[in-house]
Amino acid sequence: MSRRGPEAPPSKWDAHWSRVGVVLDDMDREILAALAKHVPFQGYSLLELGCGRGILSRFAMEQGAASATLVDSSAEALQLARRVLAGIDPVEFVQADILGYRSSRQFDIVLSSGVLEHFRGQALMDCLRVHADHASGLVVIIVPTTPHANEYHCRTRRFVDVCGYERPISAPRMRRLMVEAGMKPVLMRRFFPLYNVGAYWTLPRTSIPSIDRRLDRTFLKLDASIAKRRLRERWIPRLRRLDPLLGGLLLAAARPR
């Protein structure tokens, strides 16, 4: 297999993070709820790979983690993370490409969210092994999963323009990948059926630029109207019973062998 990594260059991720705020959204809240239910942080050292805003590391520290090391290739992401974790110690920030990251330390928990799906080929396995190599206790990975609307929207031009290459990973495939990377899977849990389900991402376009620009404006207004009426917040609790079948995100955990 070829060694392929994220197709979005570092400058594109810097541009992405420069537009992102630190206010929690539906996805953040659902991920934090899943972590609170399934991952104990009390007294453990944490390594977060591809930390982005650092929301998950802050949550871990608030849950009693002993320390957190945050790694991201984007300077803009780390700048946001420093804001999010201001006043919290002990915390370390490292600007590095995940595939090239090496530490003499091992960590009780190695965590990533929204990272693995941006890799393919040998780079996907290399990324998993970086997780496994630095974990003494538990590897926790959160990715978009399938079957779900994820399969459609990640291939659209507008999605690729924002996020670069991304492909959801099914629970059976994640299990196989973790085993191949030398880990023993201990948890595969789908959650959040409404992940990335919205008019802007999921409704079709015509490939005619002038028409698609109008559709984009219309779908963005529709999503804004749904948000204003807090319709998603009303539906999320009702859909939790369908998480194992329809969840758009996968929480996978494994122990290094």
BALOTI-859959 format. One record per atom (N, C-alpha, C): x, y, z; residue in three letters. Coordinates in steps of 0.2 Angstrom, whole numbers, plus 2048, in hexadecimal, padded with zeros to 3 digits. Example, Ala and Ser with C-alpha at 12.3 -4.5 7.8 and 13.67 -1.06 7.14 Angstrom:
BEGIN
8427E4827ALA 83E7EA827ALA 8427F0827ALA 8407F5823SER 8447FB824SER 840800827SER 
END
This chain:
BEGIN
8047FA800MET 800800800MET 804806800MET 80280B7FDSER 8068127FDSER 805815803SER 80A819805ARG 80A81D80BARG 80682480AARG 80082480CARG 7FC82A80AARG 7FA82D811ARG 7FA833812GLY 7F8836818GLY 7F283B816GLY 7F184081APRO 7EC845819PRO 7ED849813PRO 7E884A80EGLU 7E984E808GLU 7E9855809GLU 7E685780FALA 7E685E810ALA 7ED860813ALA 7F0865810PRO 7F7867813PRO 7F686B819PRO 7FC86B81DPRO 7FC86F823PRO 7F9876823PRO 7FA87981ESER 7F888081DSER 7F088081DSER 7ED87B81ALYS 7E687B81ALYS 7E3879821LYS 7E6875825TRP 7E487482BTRP 7E587A830TRP 7EA87E82FASP 7EB884832ASP 7E5889830ASP 7E388982AALA 7DE88D828ALA 7D788B82BALA 7D688482BHIS 7D088282EHIS 7D0884836HIS 7D588383ATRP 7D5884841TRP 7D488B842TRP 7D789083ESER 7D689783FSER 7CF89983ESER 7CB89583BARG 7C489783BARG 7BF894840ARG 7C288F844VAL 7BE88C849VAL 7BF88F850VAL 7B988F853GLY 7B889285AGLY 7B988C85FGLY 7B988E865VAL 7B988986BVAL 7B388786EVAL 7AD88A86CVAL 7A788886FVAL 7A588186DVAL 7A387D872LEU 7A1877871LEU 79B87686CLEU 79B871868ASP 795870863ASP 792869865ASP 78D867861ASP 78A860862ASP 78F85B862ASP 79385B85DMET 79885685DMET 79D855863MET 79F85B865ASP 7A485B86BASP 7A0858871ASP 79A85A872ARG 796858878ARG 795850878ARG 79384E872GLU 792846871GLU 799842872GLU 79E845870ILE 7A5842871ILE 7A7842878ILE 7A684787BLEU 7A7848882LEU 7A3843886LEU 79D843885ALA 79883E888ALA 79A837887ALA 79D835881ALA 79F82E880ALA 7A582D884ALA 7AA831884LEU 7B0831888LEU 7AF83088FLEU 7AA834892ALA 7A8834899ALA 7A582D89BALA 7A282A896LYS 79F823897LYS 7A381E897LYS 7A881E893HIS 7AC818891HIS 7B4819893HIS 7B781F894VAL 7BE81F895VAL 7BF82389CVAL 7C381F8A0PRO 7C58228A7PRO 7CB8268A6PRO 7CB82C8A8PHE 7D18318A7PHE 7D58328AEPHE 7D18318B4GLN 7D48328BAGLN 7DB82F8BBGLN 7DF8348BDGLY 7E68328BEGLY 7EB8308B9GLY 7E88308B2TYR 7EC82D8ADTYR 7EF8338A9TYR 7F58318A6SER 7F88368A1SER 7F583589ASER 7F483A897LEU 7F183A890LEU 7F583D88BLEU 7F583A885LEU 7F883C87FLEU 7F283D87ALEU 7F1843877GLU 7EC844872GLU 7EF84686CGLU 7EF842867LEU 7F1843860LEU 7EC84685BLEU 7EF84B858GLY 7EA84F854GLY 7E5853858GLY 7E885785DCYS 7E3859862CYS 7DE85F860CYS 7E086285AGLY 7DB867858GLY 7DB86C85EGLY 7D486E860ARG 7D3873865ARG 7D587186CARG 7D686B86DGLY 7D8868874GLY 7D2867878GLY 7CC867876ILE 7C686687AILE 7C686087EILE 7C985A87ALEU 7C985487ELEU 7CE854883LEU 7D3857882SER 7D9857887SER 7D685B88DSER 7D386088CARG 7D0864892ARG 7CB860896ARG 7C785D892PHE 7C2858895PHE 7C585389APHE 7CB850897ALA 7CE84B89BALA 7D184E8A1ALA 7D48538A0MET 7D78578A6MET 7D28588ABMET 7CC85B8A9GLU 7C785C8AEGLU 7C48568B1GLU 7C58508AEGLN 7C384A8B1GLN 7C88478B5GLN 7CE84A8B6GLY 7D38488BBGLY 7D98458B8GLY 7DA8468B1ALA 7E08438AEALA 7E68468B1ALA 7EC8428B2ALA 7F28458B5ALA 7F684A8B1ALA 7F58498ABSER 7F984D8A6SER 7F684C89FSER 7F885189BALA 7F6851894ALA 7FB85388FALA 7FD85088ATHR 801852885THR 7FD85287ETHR 7FD85887BLEU 7F9859875LEU 7FE85A86FLEU 7FC85686AVAL 800856864VAL 7FC85885EVAL 7FE85D85AASP 7FB85F854ASP 80086284FASP 7FF861848SER 804864844SER 80286B842SER 7FC86D844SER 7FA874843SER 7FB879848SER 7FF87E847ALA 80088484CALA 7FA88784EALA 7F5888849GLU 7EF88B84BGLU 7EB887850GLU 7EB88084FALA 7E787C853ALA 7EA87C85AALA 7F187C85BLEU 7F487C861LEU 7F3883865LEU 7F2888861GLN 7F188F864GLN 7EA88F867GLN 7E588C864LEU 7DE88B867LEU 7DF88686DLEU 7E288186CALA 7E387C872ALA 7E6880878ALA 7EB884877ARG 7ED88887DARG 7E888C880ARG 7E488F87CARG 7DE89387FARG 7DA88F883ARG 7D8889880VAL 7D3884883VAL 7D688288AVAL 7DC88088ALEU 7DF87D890LEU 7E3882894LEU 7E2889893ALA 7E588E897ALA 7E488D89FALA 7E988D8A3GLY 7E888C8AAGLY 7E88858ACGLY 7E88808A8ILE 7E88798AAILE 7EF8768A9ILE 7F18738AEASP 7F88708AFASP 7F78698B2ASP 7FC8648B0PRO 8028658ABPRO 8008638A4PRO 80186889FVAL 7FF867898VAL 805869894VAL 80686588FGLU 80C86688AGLU 809866883GLU 80B86B87FPHE 80986C878PHE 80F86A873PHE 80E86686EVAL 81386486AVAL 810865863VAL 81486985FGLN 81286A858GLN 816865854GLN 813860851ALA 81685A84DALA 811857849ALA 814854844ASP 81084F83FASP 80F849843ASP 809846843ILE 807840847ILE 80C83A845ILE 80D83A83ELEU 81183483CLEU 81883483ELEU 81A83A83FGLY 82183B841GLY 82283C849GLY 81D83C84DTYR 81D83D854TYR 820837857TYR 82583985BARG 828833860ARG 82A837867ARG 82883386CSER 829835873SER 82D82F876SER 83183187BSER 83482C87FSER 82F82A884SER 82A82E885ARG 82582C88AARG 820827888ARG 81D82388CGLN 81682088AGLN 81182388FGLN 80B82388CPHE 805826890PHE 800821891PHE 7FC822897ASP 7F781D899ASP 7F281D894ASP 7F0823891ILE 7EB82388BILE 7ED827886ILE 7ED824880VAL 7EE828879VAL 7E7829876VAL 7E582F874LEU 7DF831872LEU 7DF83586BLEU 7DB833867SER 7DA838861SER 7D383885FSER 7D183D85CSER 7CA83E859SER 7CA842853SER 7C783F84EGLY 7C7843847GLY 7CE843844GLY 7D283D845VAL 7D983D842VAL 7DA83783DVAL 7D883183FLEU 7DA82B83CLEU 7D682B835LEU 7D082E834GLU 7CD82E82EGLU 7D0832828GLU 7D583682AHIS 7D883A825HIS 7DE837822HIS 7E0830824PHE 7E582D821PHE 7E382781DPHE 7E7824819ARG 7E681E815ARG 7EC81B813ARG 7EB814811GLY 7F181080FGLY 7F580F815GLY 7FC80F814GLN 80180D819GLN 80181381FGLN 7FF81981DALA 7FF81E822ALA 7FA81D827ALA 7F481A825LEU 7EF81982ALEU 7F2814830LEU 7F580F82DMET 7F880A832MET 7FE80D836MET 802811833ASP 807815837ASP 80481983CASP 7FE81C83BCYS 7FB821840CYS 7F981D845CYS 7F6817844LEU 7F3813849LEU 7F981084ELEU 7FF80F84BARG 80580C84EARG 808812853ARG 807818851VAL 80A81D855VAL 80581E85BVAL 7FF81C85AHIS 7FA81C860HIS 7FD816865HIS 7FD810862ALA 7FF80A866ALA 80680B869ALA 80B80E866ASP 81280E868ASP 81281286EASP 80E81786FHIS 80E81C875HIS 80A81B87AHIS 80681587AALA 80181387FALA 80380E883ALA 80380F88ASER 80480A88FSER 7FE807891SER 7F880A890GLY 7F2807893GLY 7EC80788EGLY 7EA80C88BLEU 7E480C886LEU 7E5811881LEU 7E380F87BVAL 7E3813875VAL 7DB814873VAL 7D981A873VAL 7D281C872VAL 7D282186BVAL 7CE81E866ILE 7CE822860ILE 7C682385EILE 7C582985CILE 7BE82B85AILE 7BE82D853ILE 7BA82A84EVAL 7BA82B847VAL 7B382B845VAL 7B282E83FPRO 7AB82D83BPRO 7AB826839PRO 7A582383ATHR 7A481C838THR 79F81B833THR 79E815831THR 79981382CTHR 79680D82DTHR 78F80B82BPRO 78C80F826PRO 788815829PRO 78981B825HIS 786821828HIS 787826822HIS 78482C823ALA 78583281EALA 78C83381DALA 790832821ASN 798833820ASN 79A83081AASN 79882B817GLU 79A828811GLU 79982C80BGLU 79483080CTYR 792834806TYR 79683B806TYR 79583E80CHIS 79784580CHIS 79E84680CHIS 7A284180ECYS 7A984280FCYS 7AC842808CYS 7A9840803ARG 7AB8407FCARG 7A98467F8ARG 7A584A7FBTHR 7A38507F7THR 7A88557F6THR 7A88597F1ARG 7AD85E7F0ARG 7AD8637F6ARG 7A88657F8ARG 7A886A7FDARG 7AA868804ARG 7A9861805PHE 7AC85E80BPHE 7B485E80APHE 7B685B805VAL 7BD85B803VAL 7C1861804VAL 7BE867801ASP 7C186D802ASP 7C286F809ASP 7BE86D80DVAL 7BE86F815VAL 7C386A818VAL 7C2864817CYS 7C585F81CCYS 7CA85B818CYS 7CB85B812GLY 7D085780EGLY 7CE85080EGLY 7D284B80DTYR 7D084480DTYR 7CE842813TYR 7C883E813GLU 7C583B819GLU 7C1835817GLU 7C183081AARG 7BD82A819ARG 7BB827820ARG 7B4826821PRO 7B2823827PRO 7B581C828PRO 7B581982EILE 7B881382FILE 7B380F833ILE 7B1809831SER 7AC805834SER 7AF80183ASER 7AB7FF83FALA 7AD7FC845ALA 7B17F5843ALA 7AE7F183EPRO 7B27EB83DPRO 7B97ED83APRO 7B97F2836ARG 7C07F4833ARG 7C57F6838ARG 7C27FB83DMET 7C67FD842MET 7C97F8846MET 7C57F3848ARG 7C77ED84CARG 7CD7EA848ARG 7CC7E8842ARG 7D27E583EARG 7D87E983EARG 7D77F083DLEU 7DD7F483DLEU 7E17F4844LEU 7DD7F5849MET 7E07F5850MET 7E47EE851MET 7E17E984FVAL 7E47E2850VAL 7EB7E284CVAL 7EA7E5846GLU 7F07E5841GLU 7F67E9844GLU 7F47EF848ALA 7F87F384BALA 7FB7F1851ALA 7F97EB853GLY 7FC7E8859GLY 7F87E9860GLY 7F27EB85FMET 7EE7ED865MET 7E87E8866MET 7E57E786CLYS 7E07E386DLYS 7D97E786ELYS 7D57E8869PRO 7CF7EC86APRO 7CB7EA870PRO 7C87EF874VAL 7C47ED87AVAL 7BD7F187AVAL 7BC7F5875LEU 7B67F9874LEU 7B57FC86DLEU 7AF7FA86AMET 7AD7FD864MET 7A6800865MET 7A5807866ARG 79E809867ARG 79D80F863ARG 79780E85FARG 79581385BARG 79081885FARG 79081F85CPHE 78C824860PHE 78B82985BPHE 78682E85DPHE 78483485APHE 782833852PHE 77C831851PRO 77983084BPRO 779836847PRO 77883C84ALEU 778842846LEU 77E846844LEU 784842846TYR 78A845844TYR 78B84783CTYR 78C84D83BASN 78D84F834ASN 78784E830ASN 78184E833VAL 77B84D82FVAL 77885482FVAL 778857829GLY 77585E829GLY 77485F821GLY 770864820ALA 76F866819ALA 775868815ALA 77986B818TYR 77F86E814TYR 783868812TYR 785863816TRP 78985E814TRP 786858811TRP 77F857812THR 77C850810THR 77885180ATHR 775857808LEU 770857803LEU 7748587FCLEU 7728557F7PRO 7768557F0PRO 77685C7EDPRO 77B85C7E9ARG 77D8627E4ARG 77C8607DDARG 77C8657D9THR 77B8647D1THR 7828637CDTHR 7878667D0SER 78E8677CDSER 78E86C7C8SER 7888707C8ILE 7888777C4ILE 78987C7C9ILE 78F8807C9PRO 7918847CEPRO 78C88A7D0PRO 78988D7CBSER 7848927CDSER 77F88F7D1SER 77C88A7CFILE 7778877D3ILE 7798847DAILE 77F8817DAASP 78187E7E0ASP 7838847E5ASP 78588A7E3ARG 78688F7E8ARG 77F8917EBARG 77A8917E7ARG 7738937EAARG 77188D7EFARG 7728877EDLEU 7708827F1LEU 7748827F8LEU 77B8847F7ASP 77F8847FDASP 77C88A802ASP 77A88F7FFARG 777895803ARG 771892807ARG 76D88F803THR 76688C805THR 76788780BTHR 76C88280APHE 76D87D80FPHE 770880815PHE 775885814LEU 77788881ALEU 77288C81ELEU 76E88F81BLYS 76889281ELYS 76488D822LYS 76288781FLEU 75E882822LEU 76287F828LEU 76887E827ASP 76C87C82DASP 76C881833ASP 76C887831ALA 76C88D836ALA 76588D83AALA 76088C836SER 75988C838SER 75888683DSER 75B88083BILE 75A87A840ILE 75E87C846ILE 76487F846ALA 76888084CALA 764885850ALA 76188A84DLYS 75E890851LYS 75888D855LYS 754888852ARG 74F885855ARG 75187F85AARG 75787E85AARG 75A87985EARG 75787285DARG 756870857LEU 75286A855LEU 757864856LEU 75D865855ARG 762860855ARG 76385E85DARG 763863861GLU 764861868GLU 75E85D86BGLU 75885E868ARG 75285B86AARG 752853867ARG 755852862TRP 75584C85FTRP 75B847861TRP 76184A863ILE 766846865ILE 76584286BILE 762844870PRO 76083F876PRO 75C839874PRO 75783B86FARG 75283686DARG 756830868ARG 75B832865LEU 75E82E861LEU 76482A864LEU 76582B86AARG 76B82786EARG 76A82086EARG 76381E86EARG 76281686EARG 764813868ARG 765817862LEU 76781585CLEU 76E81585BLEU 772818860ASP 77981985FASP 77D81285CASP 77C80C85FPRO 78080785CPRO 77E805855PRO 779807852LEU 77780584BLEU 77880B847LEU 777811849LEU 777817844LEU 77C81C846LEU 78081B84BGLY 78582084DGLY 78A822848GLY 78B828847GLY 79082B842GLY 79782B844GLY 79882A84BLEU 79F82A84DLEU 7A0823851LEU 7A6821851LEU 7A881B854LEU 7AD81D859LEU 7AC81A85FLEU 7B181A865LEU 7B4814865LEU 7BB813864ALA 7BE80D864ALA 7C480D869ALA 7C480886DALA 7CA808872ALA 7CD801871ALA 7D4801873ALA 7D87FB872ALA 7DE7FC877ALA 7E07F6879ARG 7E67F687DARG 7EC7F3879ARG 7F27F687APRO 7F87F4877PRO 7FA7ED879PRO 7FC7E8875ARG 7FE7E1877ARG 8057E187AARG 
END
